[in-house]
């Protein structure tokens, strides 16, 4: 899930988690806020065994994920389009590229299906989001989209929507795709965190040919992000030649001030051992670039960085120009916007949610063809066919 960009949504709850790196089994869990796993510099170690079987499996998975046309662009069927519906998209903040990208997709889909759409910006604060949601419910629309925030922060508004029988569809509102009872969502549109974590770790295994020293950047104050980084480490552990050097716990709102300092420290501690990085959000690499540049590291050299989620335009720009980011596992923001309206159409028709989840994708300079977002082909035609539009 693309984590909220600055400004942050609400007050973060500090999550204190015991941290350890067990070299043999490569078990990794989150660390204390602001801490990092690993006590000091790591001298180059003797050659570690590779992982031919794990490497071959990872390479095959990466090749599949790097394809530019997904196997399934959307659900196979569904109800015809309802007419004359009014829908409101309540945005966490339109300064978040993911939230704005999904909103743009919803706007495009609304024109295609013939509905009226209103976007209300929550301005990235709990008070602002609650006010935006209050306004949305007051409009008595046919449906409301929860754009990138936790519905538990707006439980009063969720209850009011339910009282008025207004279906809610979330975008990155809860941690998993599909319907949700608590909070009550007709469905939630997002990629699977397990798929994103696995894809990013597999890319490191394949890219390094089974020999890597990895830094993982995460935000332990966000349970979703912490889960993602744990899954990344678990997948990296399938290759004995890949070692997690440290997990850097940097709250995303503090990334611009903290990441450059932490990267400078990492370069001192692991001057040769640090070959790859995985971050739960691309924003870390935006903030790491100045420190890497100051250390005279080459933009297209080690550490080779992959973002496990987000895929905003700035990430694509770094990837395409080979400036301190080699890959990302992006969200298909526009496609998810179309899916949101299709899910609402199913709710209006009394049909179940589609169950569709967009396949995971890995974007690199080789396959992005200069694009600044991941916009897979085929879904627009698929939804128009379902809707009869």
MARVO-917568 format. One record per residue: z, y, x of N, C-alpha, C in turn; residue in one letter. Coordinates in steps of 0.05 Angstrom, whole numbers. Example, Ala and Ser with C-alpha at 12.3 -4.5 7.8 and 13.67 -1.06 7.14 Angstrom:
[[156, -114, 264], [156, -90, 246], [156, -66, 264], A]
[[142, -45, 257], [143, -21, 273], [157, 1, 258], S]
***
This chain:
[[0, -24, 17], [0, 0, 0], [0, 25, 17], X]
[[-17, 44, 12], [-16, 69, 27], [10, 83, 21], X]
[[28, 85, 40], [54, 97, 36], [50, 127, 32], X]
[[69, 139, 16], [66, 168, 10], [64, 184, 36], X]
[[45, 202, 36], [42, 220, 59], [61, 243, 56], X]
[[65, 258, 78], [82, 282, 76], [71, 301, 55], X]
[[87, 313, 36], [116, 309, 34], [123, 282, 22], X]
[[147, 271, 29], [154, 245, 20], [163, 246, -9], X]
[[162, 223, -23], [170, 221, -50], [200, 215, -51], X]
[[216, 234, -58], [244, 230, -62], [259, 226, -36], X]
[[285, 221, -38], [301, 216, -15], [299, 187, -7], X]
[[292, 182, 18], [289, 155, 28], [316, 142, 30], X]
[[318, 117, 24], [343, 102, 27], [341, 87, 53], X]
[[359, 94, 71], [359, 82, 97], [366, 53, 95], X]
[[349, 35, 106], [353, 7, 104], [362, -3, 131], X]
[[386, -13, 133], [396, -23, 159], [391, -53, 160], X]
[[375, -61, 179], [367, -89, 182], [371, -98, 210], X]
[[383, -121, 213], [387, -131, 240], [360, -137, 253], X]
[[358, -132, 279], [332, -135, 292], [335, -153, 316], X]
[[315, -170, 320], [314, -187, 344], [286, -197, 348], X]
[[279, -199, 373], [254, -212, 379], [260, -238, 394], X]
[[255, -261, 382], [260, -287, 394], [234, -296, 407], X]
[[233, -294, 433], [207, -297, 447], [195, -324, 441], X]
[[210, -345, 441], [199, -372, 438], [186, -375, 410], X]
[[201, -368, 389], [192, -373, 362], [179, -348, 350], X]
[[182, -326, 364], [170, -300, 356], [178, -293, 327], X]
[[204, -295, 322], [215, -287, 296], [222, -258, 298], X]
[[212, -242, 279], [216, -213, 280], [224, -203, 253], X]
[[246, -187, 252], [253, -174, 228], [256, -145, 233], X]
[[261, -129, 212], [262, -100, 215], [286, -92, 232], X]
[[286, -67, 240], [306, -56, 258], [320, -32, 244], X]
[[341, -23, 258], [355, 0, 247], [336, 24, 247], X]
[[341, 42, 228], [325, 66, 226], [325, 81, 253], X]
[[301, 86, 262], [298, 100, 287], [300, 83, 312], X]
[[306, 58, 309], [310, 40, 332], [284, 25, 338], X]
[[284, 12, 361], [261, -5, 367], [271, -31, 379], X]
[[257, -52, 374], [264, -78, 385], [254, -80, 413], X]
[[271, -90, 431], [264, -92, 459], [279, -72, 475], X]
[[293, -81, 495], [311, -63, 509], [300, -46, 531], X]
[[277, -54, 542], [267, -38, 565], [239, -46, 571], X]
[[230, -38, 595], [202, -45, 602], [199, -74, 607], X]
[[176, -84, 601], [170, -112, 605], [150, -116, 627], X]
[[158, -130, 648], [140, -134, 670], [119, -154, 662], X]
[[95, -152, 674], [75, -172, 668], [85, -200, 672], X]
[[83, -217, 651], [93, -244, 652], [71, -263, 661], X]
[[79, -287, 669], [59, -307, 676], [41, -311, 653], X]
[[17, -321, 659], [-2, -326, 638], [10, -343, 616], X]
[[8, -333, 591], [19, -347, 568], [-3, -365, 556], X]
[[5, -387, 545], [-16, -404, 533], [-30, -390, 511], X]
[[-56, -395, 508], [-71, -384, 486], [-66, -399, 461], X]
[[-85, -398, 443], [-81, -412, 417], [-109, -418, 406], X]
[[-124, -437, 418], [-151, -442, 409], [-154, -446, 379], X]
[[-137, -462, 368], [-139, -468, 339], [-134, -443, 322], X]
[[-111, -429, 328], [-104, -405, 314], [-125, -383, 318], X]
[[-136, -382, 342], [-156, -361, 348], [-181, -367, 332], X]
[[-190, -392, 331], [-214, -399, 315], [-210, -392, 286], X]
[[-186, -399, 275], [-181, -394, 247], [-181, -363, 242], X]
[[-168, -348, 260], [-167, -319, 257], [-195, -307, 259], X]
[[-211, -316, 278], [-238, -305, 281], [-254, -310, 256], X]
[[-252, -334, 244], [-267, -339, 219], [-257, -321, 196], X]
[[-231, -317, 194], [-220, -300, 173], [-229, -271, 177], X]
[[-229, -262, 202], [-238, -234, 208], [-268, -231, 202], X]
[[-284, -250, 209], [-313, -248, 203], [-318, -246, 173], X]
[[-302, -261, 158], [-305, -260, 129], [-296, -232, 119], X]
[[-274, -222, 129], [-264, -196, 120], [-281, -173, 128], X]
[[-296, -176, 150], [-313, -154, 159], [-339, -152, 144], X]
[[-345, -170, 127], [-370, -169, 111], [-370, -144, 94], X]
[[-393, -132, 91], [-395, -106, 77], [-400, -110, 47], X]
[[-404, -135, 38], [-407, -140, 9], [-388, -162, 1], X]
[[-367, -155, -15], [-348, -175, -23], [-360, -196, -41], X]
[[-349, -220, -41], [-359, -242, -57], [-358, -236, -86], X]
[[-337, -222, -95], [-334, -215, -123], [-329, -185, -126], X]
[[-347, -170, -138], [-344, -141, -141], [-325, -133, -163], X]
[[-318, -152, -180], [-301, -145, -203], [-298, -169, -221], X]
[[-284, -166, -244], [-282, -188, -263], [-309, -196, -275], X]
[[-310, -221, -284], [-336, -231, -294], [-342, -221, -322], X]
[[-322, -217, -338], [-327, -208, -366], [-303, -193, -376], X]
[[-306, -183, -401], [-284, -167, -412], [-294, -154, -438], X]
[[-277, -139, -452], [-284, -126, -477], [-303, -103, -473], X]
[[-319, -98, -493], [-337, -75, -493], [-320, -49, -493], X]
[[-332, -28, -485], [-318, -2, -482], [-308, 8, -509], X]
[[-283, 16, -511], [-273, 31, -533], [-285, 59, -532], X]
[[-285, 73, -554], [-297, 100, -554], [-275, 121, -559], X]
[[-281, 145, -547], [-265, 169, -553], [-236, 168, -544], X]
[[-230, 155, -521], [-203, 152, -512], [-196, 175, -493], X]
[[-171, 184, -495], [-159, 204, -477], [-140, 190, -459], X]
[[-143, 195, -433], [-126, 182, -412], [-115, 204, -394], X]
[[-90, 200, -384], [-78, 218, -365], [-71, 203, -340], X]
[[-79, 214, -317], [-72, 203, -291], [-49, 221, -279], X]
[[-25, 209, -277], [-3, 223, -265], [-2, 217, -235], X]
[[-7, 236, -218], [-9, 232, -190], [17, 237, -176], X]
[[25, 220, -157], [48, 225, -141], [45, 252, -126], X]
[[23, 255, -112], [14, 281, -101], [-15, 278, -94], X]
[[-30, 298, -101], [-58, 297, -95], [-64, 304, -65], X]
[[-43, 309, -50], [-47, 312, -21], [-46, 285, -7], X]
[[-38, 264, -21], [-40, 237, -10], [-69, 227, -13], X]
[[-83, 222, 9], [-111, 214, 6], [-116, 190, -11], X]
[[-98, 171, -11], [-101, 147, -27], [-99, 153, -57], X]
[[-78, 168, -64], [-74, 177, -92], [-98, 193, -102], X]
[[-107, 211, -85], [-130, 228, -92], [-156, 211, -94], X]
[[-159, 192, -76], [-183, 175, -76], [-184, 158, -101], X]
[[-161, 146, -109], [-160, 131, -134], [-166, 148, -158], X]
[[-155, 173, -158], [-160, 191, -180], [-189, 198, -182], X]
[[-202, 202, -160], [-231, 207, -160], [-246, 184, -172], X]
[[-238, 159, -166], [-251, 136, -178], [-247, 135, -208], X]
[[-223, 141, -217], [-217, 142, -245], [-234, 163, -259], X]
[[-237, 186, -247], [-254, 207, -259], [-282, 199, -262], X]
[[-293, 186, -241], [-320, 176, -242], [-324, 155, -264], X]
[[-305, 137, -265], [-306, 115, -285], [-304, 127, -314], X]
[[-287, 148, -317], [-284, 160, -343], [-310, 172, -353], X]
[[-325, 184, -335], [-351, 194, -343], [-370, 171, -351], X]
[[-368, 149, -337], [-386, 127, -342], [-379, 114, -369], X]
[[-354, 111, -376], [-345, 98, -400], [-345, 117, -424], X]
[[-345, 143, -419], [-346, 163, -440], [-318, 171, -451], X]
[[-298, 171, -433], [-271, 179, -441], [-264, 206, -430], X]
[[-243, 218, -441], [-233, 243, -431], [-209, 237, -412], X]
[[-209, 249, -389], [-189, 245, -369], [-176, 271, -360], X]
[[-149, 270, -358], [-135, 293, -347], [-118, 284, -324], X]
[[-118, 298, -302], [-102, 291, -279], [-79, 312, -277], X]
[[-54, 302, -275], [-31, 320, -272], [-18, 313, -246], X]
[[-14, 333, -228], [-4, 329, -201], [27, 332, -202], X]
[[40, 311, -192], [69, 311, -190], [80, 326, -166], X]
[[62, 335, -148], [70, 351, -126], [88, 337, -106], X]
[[91, 311, -107], [105, 296, -87], [135, 297, -88], X]
[[148, 307, -109], [177, 308, -111], [185, 293, -137], X]
[[209, 282, -137], [218, 268, -162], [218, 287, -186], X]
[[227, 312, -182], [227, 330, -205], [199, 336, -214], X]
[[181, 340, -195], [153, 346, -203], [140, 323, -217], X]
[[145, 299, -207], [133, 275, -219], [144, 270, -247], X]
[[170, 274, -250], [181, 270, -277], [170, 291, -297], X]
[[167, 316, -287], [156, 336, -305], [127, 330, -312], X]
[[111, 320, -292], [83, 313, -297], [82, 290, -317], X]
[[100, 271, -315], [100, 248, -333], [108, 257, -361], X]
[[128, 275, -362], [136, 286, -388], [113, 299, -402], X]
[[98, 314, -387], [75, 328, -398], [54, 308, -407], X]
[[50, 287, -392], [30, 266, -399], [38, 253, -425], X]
[[63, 245, -428], [72, 232, -453], [69, 251, -477], X]
[[76, 277, -472], [74, 297, -493], [46, 301, -504], X]
[[26, 294, -488], [-2, 297, -496], [-10, 274, -515], X]
[[6, 253, -517], [1, 230, -534], [-27, 218, -528], X]
[[-32, 212, -503], [-58, 200, -496], [-59, 171, -505], X]
[[-83, 159, -503], [-86, 130, -508], [-73, 114, -486], X]
[[-74, 124, -461], [-63, 109, -439], [-55, 128, -416], X]
[[-37, 119, -399], [-28, 135, -376], [-30, 118, -351], X]
[[-39, 130, -330], [-40, 117, -304], [-18, 128, -286], X]
[[-3, 110, -274], [18, 117, -255], [6, 116, -227], X]
[[1, 139, -216], [-14, 141, -191], [3, 142, -166], X]
[[11, 119, -156], [23, 119, -129], [53, 125, -127], X]
[[68, 122, -149], [97, 126, -147], [112, 104, -162], X]
[[137, 101, -155], [154, 80, -167], [162, 87, -195], X]
[[154, 71, -215], [161, 78, -243], [191, 79, -248], X]
[[207, 65, -231], [236, 67, -234], [247, 95, -231], X]
[[232, 112, -216], [240, 140, -213], [235, 156, -239], X]
[[220, 145, -257], [214, 158, -282], [220, 140, -306], X]
[[242, 127, -305], [249, 107, -326], [251, 119, -353], X]
[[260, 144, -355], [262, 157, -381], [234, 161, -393], X]
[[215, 170, -376], [188, 175, -385], [174, 148, -392], X]
[[179, 128, -376], [168, 101, -382], [177, 92, -409], X]
[[203, 96, -415], [214, 87, -441], [201, 103, -464], X]
[[197, 129, -459], [184, 146, -480], [155, 137, -485], X]
[[141, 130, -464], [114, 120, -467], [114, 94, -483], X]
[[132, 76, -477], [134, 51, -492], [140, 56, -522], X]
[[158, 76, -527], [165, 82, -555], [141, 92, -570], X]
[[122, 105, -557], [98, 115, -570], [75, 95, -567], X]
[[80, 71, -557], [60, 50, -554], [37, 59, -537], X]
[[43, 73, -515], [23, 82, -496], [23, 62, -472], X]
[[1, 47, -468], [1, 28, -446], [0, 43, -419], X]
[[14, 31, -400], [15, 42, -373], [1, 23, -353], X]
[[-17, 35, -337], [-29, 20, -315], [-22, 33, -289], X]
[[-11, 18, -270], [-3, 29, -245], [-24, 26, -223], X]
[[-24, 45, -205], [-39, 43, -180], [-18, 44, -158], X]
[[-14, 22, -144], [6, 20, -122], [33, 28, -133], X]
[[39, 22, -158], [64, 30, -171], [86, 10, -164], X]
[[79, -16, -161], [98, -36, -153], [85, -52, -131], X]
[[100, -71, -119], [90, -83, -94], [68, -104, -97], X]
[[64, -114, -122], [45, -136, -125], [24, -128, -147], X]
[[0, -139, -145], [-20, -134, -166], [-13, -151, -191], X]
[[-22, -141, -214], [-19, -155, -239], [2, -143, -257], X]
[[6, -155, -281], [26, -145, -300], [54, -145, -290], X]
[[70, -126, -300], [98, -124, -292], [115, -119, -317], X]
[[138, -134, -318], [156, -131, -340], [177, -109, -334], X]
[[186, -109, -310], [207, -90, -302], [199, -77, -275], X]
[[187, -54, -276], [181, -36, -299], [158, -47, -316], X]
[[157, -37, -340], [137, -47, -359], [110, -34, -355], X]
[[92, -50, -342], [65, -41, -337], [46, -62, -348], X]
[[25, -53, -362], [4, -71, -371], [-6, -87, -347], X]
[[-11, -72, -325], [-18, -85, -299], [-15, -64, -277], X]
[[-15, -74, -252], [-14, -57, -229], [-38, -63, -211], X]
[[-53, -43, -203], [-77, -46, -187], [-71, -40, -158], X]
[[-73, -60, -141], [-69, -57, -113], [-79, -82, -99], X]
[[-82, -81, -72], [-88, -105, -57], [-62, -120, -53], X]
[[-64, -145, -44], [-40, -162, -39], [-30, -156, -11], X]
[[-4, -149, -9], [7, -143, 17], [5, -166, 36], X]
[[6, -191, 26], [3, -215, 43], [-24, -215, 56], X]
[[-45, -209, 40], [-72, -209, 50], [-77, -188, 71], X]
[[-66, -164, 66], [-70, -142, 85], [-55, -148, 111], X]
[[-31, -157, 110], [-15, -164, 134], [-30, -185, 150], X]
[[-38, -206, 137], [-52, -228, 151], [-78, -219, 164], X]
[[-93, -203, 150], [-119, -193, 161], [-115, -177, 186], X]
[[-95, -159, 186], [-91, -142, 209], [-81, -159, 233], X]
[[-63, -178, 228], [-53, -195, 250], [-75, -213, 260], X]
[[-92, -224, 242], [-114, -241, 251], [-134, -225, 268], X]
[[-137, -200, 261], [-156, -183, 278], [-145, -181, 306], X]
[[-119, -177, 309], [-108, -176, 336], [-112, -202, 351], X]
[[-106, -224, 338], [-109, -251, 351], [-138, -255, 360], X]
[[-157, -249, 342], [-185, -253, 348], [-195, -233, 369], X]
[[-188, -208, 366], [-197, -187, 385], [-187, -192, 413], X]
[[-162, -201, 415], [-150, -205, 441], [-156, -233, 453], X]
[[-171, -249, 439], [-176, -277, 447], [-150, -292, 452], X]
[[-130, -286, 436], [-105, -301, 437], [-86, -293, 459], X]
[[-90, -269, 471], [-72, -259, 492], [-67, -229, 487], X]
[[-43, -222, 477], [-38, -194, 470], [-9, -188, 471], X]
[[-3, -163, 478], [24, -152, 475], [23, -130, 454], X]
[[38, -134, 432], [34, -118, 408], [58, -101, 401], X]
[[53, -77, 393], [73, -59, 382], [67, -56, 352], X]
[[88, -60, 336], [85, -58, 307], [100, -32, 298], X]
[[86, -15, 284], [97, 10, 273], [103, 6, 243], X]
[[128, 12, 235], [135, 9, 207], [154, 30, 198], X]
[[161, 30, 172], [181, 47, 160], [200, 30, 144], X]
[[223, 23, 156], [242, 5, 143], [255, 17, 119], X]
[[252, 43, 114], [264, 55, 91], [248, 49, 66], X]
[[223, 38, 69], [206, 31, 47], [205, 0, 47], X]
[[217, -13, 27], [217, -42, 27], [190, -55, 29], X]
[[170, -43, 15], [143, -53, 16], [132, -53, 45], X]
[[137, -31, 59], [127, -29, 87], [142, -49, 105], X]
[[168, -52, 101], [183, -70, 117], [174, -99, 112], X]
[[169, -106, 87], [158, -133, 81], [131, -137, 96], X]
[[115, -116, 95], [88, -119, 108], [91, -124, 138], X]
[[109, -109, 151], [111, -112, 180], [123, -140, 187], X]
[[141, -150, 170], [152, -177, 174], [130, -198, 172], X]
[[112, -195, 152], [90, -213, 149], [70, -211, 172], X]
[[66, -187, 182], [48, -184, 205], [59, -200, 229], X]
[[85, -197, 234], [97, -211, 257], [95, -241, 253], X]
[[99, -250, 228], [98, -279, 223], [70, -290, 229], X]
[[49, -275, 221], [22, -285, 227], [16, -283, 257], X]
[[25, -262, 270], [21, -260, 299], [34, -284, 313], X]
[[56, -294, 302], [71, -316, 314], [56, -342, 314], X]
[[34, -344, 299], [19, -368, 299], [3, -372, 325], X]
[[3, -352, 341], [-11, -354, 367], [9, -350, 390], X]
[[15, -371, 405], [35, -368, 427], [28, -348, 448], X]
[[2, -341, 451], [-6, -322, 471], [-3, -293, 462], X]
[[5, -289, 438], [9, -262, 427], [39, -257, 425], X]
[[48, -235, 437], [77, -228, 437], [81, -201, 425], X]
[[100, -199, 407], [109, -173, 396], [128, -161, 416], X]
[[120, -139, 428], [136, -125, 448], [159, -111, 435], X]
[[154, -98, 413], [175, -82, 399], [165, -75, 371], X]
[[183, -70, 353], [177, -59, 327], [189, -31, 326], X]
[[172, -11, 323], [181, 17, 322], [185, 25, 293], X]
[[209, 31, 286], [216, 39, 259], [217, 69, 257], X]
[[196, 81, 247], [193, 110, 245], [187, 117, 215], X]
[[205, 130, 201], [199, 138, 174], [173, 155, 173], X]
[[157, 148, 154], [131, 162, 152], [133, 192, 150], X]
[[152, 203, 135], [155, 232, 135], [161, 244, 162], X]
[[172, 228, 180], [179, 238, 207], [158, 231, 228], X]
[[136, 219, 219], [117, 209, 238], [105, 230, 257], X]
[[99, 254, 246], [87, 274, 263], [105, 283, 286], X]
[[131, 283, 281], [150, 292, 302], [159, 269, 319], X]
[[162, 245, 308], [173, 223, 322], [153, 206, 338], X]
[[130, 201, 326], [111, 182, 338], [102, 191, 365], X]
[[94, 216, 370], [86, 223, 398], [107, 217, 419], X]
[[133, 222, 412], [154, 217, 431], [158, 187, 436], X]
[[156, 172, 414], [160, 143, 417], [137, 131, 432], X]
[[112, 140, 428], [89, 130, 442], [92, 136, 472], X]
[[100, 160, 479], [104, 166, 507], [124, 147, 520], X]
[[145, 141, 505], [166, 122, 515], [154, 94, 518], X]
[[138, 86, 499], [126, 59, 500], [107, 56, 524], X]
[[93, 77, 529], [74, 77, 552], [90, 74, 578], X]
[[114, 85, 579], [130, 82, 603], [143, 54, 605], X]
[[151, 44, 582], [164, 18, 582], [145, -6, 585], X]
[[121, -3, 573], [102, -25, 573], [75, -15, 584], X]
[[74, -6, 608], [49, 7, 618], [25, -12, 618], X]
[[30, -37, 624], [8, -57, 625], [9, -77, 603], X]
[[33, -83, 593], [36, -104, 573], [26, -97, 545], X]
[[27, -70, 539], [19, -61, 512], [-12, -60, 510], X]
[[-23, -80, 495], [-52, -81, 492], [-61, -75, 463], X]
[[-44, -80, 443], [-52, -76, 415], [-29, -65, 399], X]
[[-36, -52, 377], [-16, -41, 358], [-25, -48, 329], X]
[[-6, -52, 312], [-10, -55, 283], [9, -36, 270], X]
[[-1, -20, 251], [16, -1, 236], [14, -5, 207], X]
[[36, -2, 192], [35, -6, 163], [19, 16, 149], X]
[[13, 38, 163], [-2, 60, 152], [-18, 73, 175], X]
[[-42, 81, 169], [-59, 94, 190], [-48, 119, 201], X]
[[-29, 132, 187], [-19, 158, 195], [-6, 157, 223], X]
[[5, 134, 230], [18, 132, 256], [-2, 136, 279], X]
[[-27, 127, 276], [-46, 130, 297], [-57, 159, 299], X]
[[-57, 173, 277], [-63, 201, 278], [-43, 216, 295], X]
[[-17, 208, 292], [4, 222, 307], [7, 210, 335], X]
[[-2, 186, 340], [-1, 174, 367], [-22, 185, 385], X]
[[-45, 194, 374], [-68, 201, 391], [-61, 223, 412], X]
[[-46, 244, 405], [-41, 264, 426], [-26, 253, 450], X]
[[-6, 235, 445], [9, 223, 467], [-9, 205, 484], X]
[[-26, 190, 471], [-44, 172, 486], [-64, 188, 502], X]
[[-73, 210, 490], [-92, 227, 504], [-79, 241, 528], X]
[[-54, 250, 525], [-39, 263, 546], [-34, 244, 569], X]
[[-32, 218, 563], [-28, 198, 584], [-55, 189, 596], X]
[[-76, 202, 589], [-103, 196, 599], [-112, 168, 592], X]
[[-103, 158, 569], [-114, 133, 560], [-141, 139, 547], X]
[[-159, 120, 549], [-186, 123, 537], [-185, 117, 507], X]
[[-199, 133, 492], [-199, 130, 463], [-208, 103, 454], X]
[[-226, 90, 469], [-237, 65, 461], [-224, 42, 476], X]
[[-202, 47, 490], [-189, 26, 506], [-162, 19, 495], X]
[[-146, 3, 511], [-120, -6, 503], [-100, 18, 502], X]
[[-82, 18, 483], [-77, -3, 463], [-98, -1, 440], X]
[[-108, -24, 432], [-127, -25, 410], [-111, -26, 384], X]
[[-116, -6, 367], [-99, -2, 343], [-113, -9, 317], X]
[[-98, -22, 299], [-108, -28, 273], [-88, -20, 252], X]
[[-97, -7, 231], [-79, 1, 209], [-79, -21, 188], X]
[[-55, -29, 180], [-53, -50, 159], [-48, -36, 132], X]
[[-69, -23, 123], [-68, -10, 98], [-75, 20, 99], X]
[[-83, 31, 77], [-91, 59, 73], [-121, 61, 76], X]
[[-131, 69, 100], [-160, 73, 103], [-169, 100, 93], X]
[[-154, 121, 99], [-162, 147, 90], [-185, 158, 108], X]
[[-198, 179, 101], [-221, 189, 116], [-215, 194, 145], X]
[[-191, 204, 152], [-185, 210, 180], [-184, 184, 196], X]
[[-175, 162, 184], [-175, 137, 199], [-203, 128, 205], X]
[[-221, 131, 186], [-249, 123, 191], [-261, 141, 212], X]
[[-254, 167, 212], [-264, 185, 233], [-255, 176, 261], X]
[[-230, 168, 263], [-220, 158, 289], [-234, 133, 297], X]
[[-238, 115, 278], [-251, 90, 284], [-280, 94, 292], X]
[[-295, 110, 277], [-323, 115, 283], [-328, 129, 309], X]
[[-309, 146, 317], [-311, 161, 342], [-297, 147, 365], X]
[[-285, 124, 359], [-271, 108, 379], [-249, 125, 393], X]
[[-233, 137, 377], [-211, 154, 387], [-184, 143, 378], X]
[[-175, 123, 393], [-148, 113, 390], [-143, 98, 364], X]
[[-164, 88, 352], [-161, 69, 330], [-186, 53, 328], X]
[[-182, 26, 328], [-206, 8, 329], [-213, -3, 302], X]
[[-193, -5, 283], [-199, -17, 258], [-178, -9, 237], X]
[[-184, -14, 212], [-165, -11, 190], [-170, -31, 169], X]
[[-150, -37, 153], [-153, -54, 129], [-151, -35, 105], X]
[[-173, -23, 96], [-172, -1, 77], [-170, -10, 48], X]
[[-160, 7, 32], [-160, 3, 3], [-187, 13, -8], X]
[[-199, -1, -27], [-224, 9, -39], [-217, 28, -62], X]
[[-210, 53, -55], [-199, 72, -74], [-216, 76, -99], X]
[[-242, 80, -95], [-259, 85, -119], [-262, 60, -136], X]
[[-265, 37, -124], [-267, 12, -139], [-241, 8, -155], X]
[[-218, 14, -143], [-193, 11, -158], [-191, 31, -181], X]
[[-203, 54, -178], [-204, 73, -200], [-220, 62, -224], X]
[[-242, 50, -218], [-258, 37, -240], [-242, 14, -253], X]
[[-228, -1, -236], [-213, -23, -247], [-190, -13, -265], X]
[[-178, 9, -258], [-157, 21, -274], [-167, 26, -303], X]
[[-190, 38, -305], [-200, 44, -332], [-208, 18, -347], X]
[[-218, -2, -332], [-225, -27, -344], [-199, -41, -355], X]
[[-178, -39, -340], [-152, -51, -349], [-142, -37, -374], X]
[[-144, -10, -374], [-136, 4, -399], [-153, -4, -422], X]
[[-179, -7, -418], [-197, -16, -440], [-188, -43, -450], X]
[[-179, -61, -433], [-169, -87, -442], [-144, -84, -458], X]
[[-126, -66, -449], [-102, -61, -464], [-108, -50, -492], X]
[[-127, -32, -494], [-135, -21, -520], [-146, -43, -539], X]
[[-160, -62, -527], [-172, -84, -542], [-153, -107, -549], X]
[[-129, -105, -538], [-110, -127, -543], [-116, -151, -525], X]
[[-132, -148, -504], [-139, -169, -486], [-119, -170, -463], X]
[[-116, -192, -449], [-99, -193, -425], [-111, -178, -402], X]
[[-94, -172, -382], [-104, -159, -357], [-125, -177, -344], X]
[[-142, -165, -328], [-164, -180, -316], [-155, -200, -295], X]
[[-134, -195, -281], [-125, -212, -259], [-141, -208, -234], X]
[[-160, -189, -234], [-177, -185, -210], [-161, -170, -188], X]
[[-165, -179, -164], [-154, -166, -140], [-177, -163, -120], X]
[[-182, -139, -111], [-204, -135, -92], [-199, -151, -66], X]
[[-220, -164, -56], [-217, -179, -31], [-210, -161, -8], X]
[[-194, -171, 11], [-186, -155, 34], [-211, -150, 52], X]
[[-211, -126, 65], [-234, -118, 82], [-223, -106, 108], X]
[[-237, -111, 129], [-231, -99, 155], [-254, -80, 162], X]
[[-248, -55, 167], [-268, -35, 174], [-267, -29, 204], X]
[[-290, -30, 217], [-292, -23, 245], [-316, -4, 248], X]
[[-320, 6, 273], [-342, 23, 278], [-369, 8, 274], X]
[[-368, -18, 278], [-392, -34, 276], [-402, -38, 248], X]
[[-383, -39, 228], [-392, -44, 201], [-388, -21, 181], X]
[[-375, 1, 190], [-371, 23, 171], [-396, 41, 168], X]
[[-414, 39, 188], [-439, 55, 187], [-434, 84, 182], X]
[[-413, 95, 195], [-408, 123, 193], [-394, 132, 167], X]
[[-387, 113, 149], [-374, 120, 124], [-346, 130, 130], X]
[[-334, 145, 111], [-307, 154, 114], [-288, 142, 93], X]
[[-297, 122, 80], [-281, 107, 61], [-293, 80, 56], X]
[[-278, 61, 46], [-288, 35, 39], [-296, 34, 10], X]
[[-322, 33, 5], [-333, 34, -22], [-352, 10, -25], X]
[[-341, -14, -32], [-358, -38, -33], [-379, -36, -54], X]
[[-402, -49, -50], [-424, -47, -70], [-419, -66, -93], X]
[[-432, -59, -116], [-434, -78, -138], [-415, -74, -161], X]
[[-392, -61, -156], [-372, -60, -178], [-380, -41, -200], X]
[[-394, -19, -194], [-402, 0, -215], [-420, -14, -235], X]
[[-440, -28, -226], [-458, -43, -243], [-443, -65, -259], X]
[[-424, -78, -246], [-409, -99, -259], [-392, -88, -282], X]
[[-379, -65, -278], [-363, -54, -300], [-381, -43, -322], X]
[[-403, -30, -315], [-421, -19, -335], [-431, -42, -353], X]
[[-437, -65, -340], [-447, -88, -356], [-425, -98, -375], X]
[[-401, -99, -366], [-379, -107, -384], [-375, -88, -407], X]
[[-376, -62, -401], [-371, -41, -421], [-394, -36, -439], X]
[[-418, -46, -432], [-442, -39, -448], [-451, -11, -444], X]
[[-446, 0, -420], [-453, 27, -413], [-476, 28, -392], X]
***
